[in-house]
Amino acid sequence: MKKNSFILMFLTVSFFANSQKIYSVEYSSQADVKVFVVDYESQADLCVYKVDYQSQSGKNDGNWFFVEYSSQADKKIFFTDYSSQADVKIYFVEYKSQAKWKNKENMHLFY
């Protein structure tokens, strides 16, 4: 009975754990989304917090976990040199509670 409960709990957690795992690619042609890191939060479409563990990442809420291999990622991103080349402008925040979408127009790119 305990074994069945554990399996059911694991499957439930796995189903709802749609994390935002990110991989940074070397070339823009490899990317799902091109991002530019802005200097000020007010310029950003998305405020991003880098979490330490995969289990802390969120569902398109700005809590990102950077994976080591592209096959592990939900999205592959490329960091552009100019804001005009980017699909989304991001700003890295210091606290998890600050992570959020400020301009939801491009939110669909991370689903």
LOMARKOL-688937 format. One line per 2 residues: their letters; for each residue x, y, z of N, C-alpha, C. Coordinates in Angstrom, 2 decimals, decimal comma. Example, Ala and Ser with C-alpha at 12.3 -4.5 7.8 and 13.67 -1.06 7.14 Angstrom:
2
as> 13,19 -5,69 7,80 12,30 -4,50 7,80 13,20 -3,30 7,80 ~ 12,85 -2,25 7,08 13,67 -1,06 7,14 12,90 0,03 7,87
***
This chain:
111
mk> 0,82 -1,19 0,00 0,00 0,00 0,00 0,87 1,26 0,00 ~ 1,94 1,25 0,82 2,83 2,41 0,87 3,53 2,61 -0,47
kn> 3,89 1,51 -1,11 4,57 1,58 -2,40 3,65 2,22 -3,45 ~ 2,38 1,84 -3,46 1,42 2,43 -4,40 1,22 3,91 -4,14
sf> 1,19 4,30 -2,88 1,03 5,71 -2,54 2,23 6,52 -3,01 ~ 3,42 5,96 -2,85 4,63 6,64 -3,29 4,62 6,81 -4,81
il> 4,25 5,78 -5,53 4,22 5,85 -6,99 3,19 6,88 -7,45 ~ 2,03 6,89 -6,83 1,00 7,87 -7,18 1,48 9,29 -6,91
mf> 2,14 9,49 -5,78 2,65 10,82 -5,44 3,72 11,24 -6,46 ~ 4,62 10,34 -6,81 5,68 10,64 -7,78 5,11 11,03 -9,14
lt> 4,12 10,29 -9,60 3,50 10,60 -10,89 2,79 11,94 -10,87 ~ 2,13 12,25 -9,77 1,44 13,53 -9,64 2,42 14,68 -9,65
vs> 3,50 14,57 -8,90 4,52 15,62 -8,86 5,18 15,76 -10,22 ~ 5,46 14,67 -10,90 6,07 14,71 -12,22 5,17 15,39 -13,24
ff> 3,87 15,16 -13,13 2,92 15,75 -14,06 2,87 17,27 -13,90 ~ 2,90 17,76 -12,67 2,78 19,19 -12,43 4,13 19,91 -12,43
an> 5,22 19,20 -12,49 6,54 19,82 -12,44 7,00 20,20 -13,85 ~ 6,33 21,14 -14,44 6,69 21,64 -15,76 7,68 22,77 -15,58
sq> 8,91 22,43 -15,42 9,91 23,43 -15,04 10,43 24,20 -16,24 ~ 11,05 25,32 -15,96 11,64 26,17 -16,99 13,14 25,90 -17,01
ki> 13,51 24,86 -17,73 14,91 24,48 -17,85 15,46 25,12 -19,12 ~ 16,56 25,83 -18,99 17,11 26,64 -20,06 18,52 26,16 -20,42
ys> 18,81 26,18 -21,71 20,16 25,89 -22,19 20,59 27,04 -23,08 ~ 21,78 27,52 -22,87 22,32 28,63 -23,65 23,15 28,06 -24,81
ve> 22,72 28,38 -26,04 23,40 27,87 -27,24 24,43 28,87 -27,74 ~ 25,33 28,42 -28,60 26,40 29,27 -29,13 26,00 30,09 -30,34
ys> 25,03 29,59 -31,11 24,63 30,24 -32,35 23,14 30,54 -32,34 ~ 22,77 31,68 -32,90 21,36 32,09 -32,89 20,47 31,11 -33,65
sq> 21,03 30,45 -34,66 20,24 29,49 -35,45 19,83 28,26 -34,63 ~ 20,52 28,00 -33,53 20,20 26,85 -32,67 19,13 27,18 -31,63
ad> 18,80 28,44 -31,49 17,95 28,89 -30,38 16,46 28,82 -30,71 ~ 15,69 28,56 -29,65 14,23 28,69 -29,72 13,85 30,16 -29,54
vk> 14,60 30,82 -28,65 14,32 32,22 -28,31 15,64 32,97 -28,20 ~ 15,66 34,19 -28,76 16,84 35,06 -28,64 16,55 36,09 -27,55
vf> 17,49 36,23 -26,61 17,29 37,16 -25,49 18,43 38,16 -25,41 ~ 18,11 39,30 -24,86 19,10 40,35 -24,62 18,99 40,75 -23,16
vv> 20,13 40,84 -22,49 20,15 41,23 -21,08 20,27 42,75 -21,00 ~ 19,25 43,37 -20,41 19,22 44,83 -20,29 19,89 45,27 -18,98
dy> 20,22 46,55 -18,92 20,91 47,10 -17,76 19,98 47,46 -16,61 ~ 18,72 47,73 -16,95 17,77 48,19 -15,94 16,48 47,37 -16,00
es> 15,92 47,12 -14,86 14,69 46,34 -14,76 13,55 46,96 -15,56 ~ 13,50 48,27 -15,60 12,42 48,96 -16,31 12,45 48,71 -17,82
qa> 13,57 48,27 -18,36 13,70 47,99 -19,79 13,31 46,56 -20,15 ~ 13,11 45,71 -19,15 12,94 44,28 -19,37 11,50 43,87 -19,68
dl> 11,39 42,82 -20,50 10,11 42,15 -20,70 9,91 41,10 -19,62 ~ 11,03 40,52 -19,18 11,00 39,43 -18,20 12,12 39,61 -17,19
cv> 11,76 39,54 -15,92 12,75 39,55 -14,83 13,04 38,09 -14,49 ~ 14,31 37,72 -14,56 14,72 36,32 -14,41 15,53 36,14 -13,13
yk> 15,20 35,06 -12,42 15,99 34,65 -11,26 16,58 33,29 -11,56 ~ 17,90 33,17 -11,42 18,57 31,89 -11,65 18,50 31,06 -10,38
vd> 17,77 29,95 -10,43 17,64 29,06 -9,28 18,81 28,10 -9,23 ~ 19,08 27,57 -8,05 20,22 26,67 -7,86 19,91 25,21 -8,19
yq> 18,64 24,86 -8,08 18,25 23,47 -8,29 17,08 23,38 -9,26 ~ 17,05 22,34 -10,05 16,00 22,14 -11,04 14,61 22,15 -10,38
sq> 14,50 21,60 -9,20 13,22 21,53 -8,51 12,68 22,90 -8,12 ~ 13,52 23,93 -8,14 13,09 25,28 -7,77 12,60 26,09 -8,97
sg> 12,81 25,58 -10,16 12,43 26,33 -11,35 10,92 26,36 -11,50 ~ 10,43 27,34 -12,22 8,99 27,53 -12,31 8,43 27,24 -13,67
kn> 7,15 27,55 -13,84 6,45 27,36 -15,10 6,31 28,71 -15,78 ~ 7,27 29,08 -16,57 7,23 30,33 -17,33 6,96 31,54 -16,45
dg> 7,58 31,55 -15,29 7,40 32,66 -14,35 8,70 33,41 -14,08 ~ 9,75 33,08 -14,84 11,02 33,78 -14,68 12,01 33,09 -13,78
nw> 11,66 31,95 -13,21 12,59 31,17 -12,39 13,24 30,13 -13,30 ~ 14,49 30,40 -13,67 15,19 29,57 -14,64 16,26 28,72 -13,98
ff> 16,38 27,50 -14,50 17,46 26,62 -14,12 18,24 26,31 -15,40 ~ 19,53 26,62 -15,40 20,36 26,39 -16,58 20,92 24,97 -16,54
ve> 20,59 24,18 -17,56 21,03 22,79 -17,64 22,34 22,69 -18,40 ~ 23,02 21,56 -18,24 24,32 21,36 -18,88 24,23 20,90 -20,33
ys> 23,14 20,23 -20,67 23,01 19,66 -22,01 21,71 20,12 -22,67 ~ 21,76 20,36 -23,96 20,59 20,87 -24,68 19,41 19,90 -24,63
sq> 19,69 18,62 -24,56 18,62 17,62 -24,52 17,81 17,69 -23,22 ~ 18,35 18,31 -22,19 17,65 18,44 -20,91 16,76 19,68 -20,85
ad> 16,89 20,56 -21,82 16,24 21,87 -21,76 14,81 21,87 -22,28 ~ 14,00 22,75 -21,67 12,67 23,05 -22,20 12,81 24,07 -23,33
kk> 13,72 25,01 -23,15 13,97 26,04 -24,16 15,46 26,28 -24,31 ~ 15,87 26,51 -25,57 17,25 26,87 -25,87 17,27 28,36 -26,20
if> 18,16 29,08 -25,54 18,22 30,52 -25,76 19,58 30,94 -26,29 ~ 19,58 32,06 -26,97 20,81 32,66 -27,46 20,86 34,09 -26,94
ft> 21,98 34,47 -26,32 22,16 35,82 -25,82 22,69 36,69 -26,95 ~ 21,90 37,67 -27,37 22,27 38,56 -28,46 23,14 39,71 -27,96
dy> 23,82 40,37 -28,89 24,66 41,52 -28,56 23,87 42,83 -28,56 ~ 22,74 42,82 -29,26 21,94 44,04 -29,41 20,48 43,74 -29,10
ss> 19,80 44,69 -28,48 18,40 44,49 -28,11 17,50 44,31 -29,33 ~ 17,86 44,94 -30,44 17,06 44,83 -31,66 17,06 43,42 -32,26
qa> 18,04 42,60 -31,89 18,12 41,23 -32,39 17,32 40,26 -31,53 ~ 16,87 40,70 -30,37 16,25 39,80 -29,39 14,75 39,70 -29,55
dv> 14,24 38,52 -29,20 12,80 38,31 -29,10 12,29 38,84 -27,76 ~ 13,12 38,65 -26,73 12,74 39,03 -25,36 13,91 39,71 -24,67
ki> 13,63 40,79 -23,96 14,64 41,47 -23,16 14,48 41,01 -21,71 ~ 15,61 40,56 -21,12 15,54 40,04 -19,75 16,45 40,86 -18,83
yf> 16,13 40,77 -17,56 16,93 41,40 -16,52 17,08 40,39 -15,39 ~ 18,31 40,11 -14,97 18,53 39,16 -13,89 18,35 39,85 -12,54
ve> 17,46 39,30 -11,72 17,16 39,88 -10,41 17,87 39,11 -9,31 ~ 17,94 39,73 -8,14 18,65 39,13 -7,00 17,80 38,18 -6,17
yk> 16,50 38,37 -6,20 15,62 37,58 -5,34 14,54 36,87 -6,16 ~ 14,20 35,67 -5,74 13,21 34,85 -6,43 11,85 35,55 -6,53
sq> 11,50 36,29 -5,51 10,20 36,97 -5,49 10,10 38,09 -6,54 ~ 11,22 38,51 -7,10 11,23 39,57 -8,11 11,04 39,04 -9,53
ak> 11,12 37,74 -9,70 10,99 37,13 -11,03 9,55 37,24 -11,50 ~ 9,37 37,81 -12,72 8,02 37,95 -13,26 8,09 38,49 -14,69
wk> 6,98 38,33 -15,37 6,81 38,94 -16,68 6,34 40,37 -16,49 ~ 7,00 41,30 -17,15 6,59 42,70 -17,11 5,84 43,08 -18,38
nk> 6,17 42,41 -19,47 5,49 42,60 -20,76 5,11 41,21 -21,26 ~ 3,86 40,86 -21,12 3,42 39,50 -21,42 3,19 39,22 -22,90
en> 3,51 40,18 -23,74 3,31 40,04 -25,18 4,09 38,86 -25,76 ~ 5,30 38,61 -25,26 6,13 37,51 -25,78 6,19 36,31 -24,87
mh> 5,28 36,25 -23,94 5,24 35,15 -22,97 5,08 33,79 -23,67 ~ 4,35 33,77 -24,79 4,10 32,53 -25,51 5,38 31,87 -26,03
lf> 6,46 32,62 -26,16 7,70 32,05 -26,68 8,33 31,03 -25,73 ~ 7,95 31,08 -24,46 8,54 30,15 -23,49 7,62 29,01 -23,09
y> 6,54 28,81 -23,85 5,67 27,65 -23,60 6,06 26,51 -24,49
***
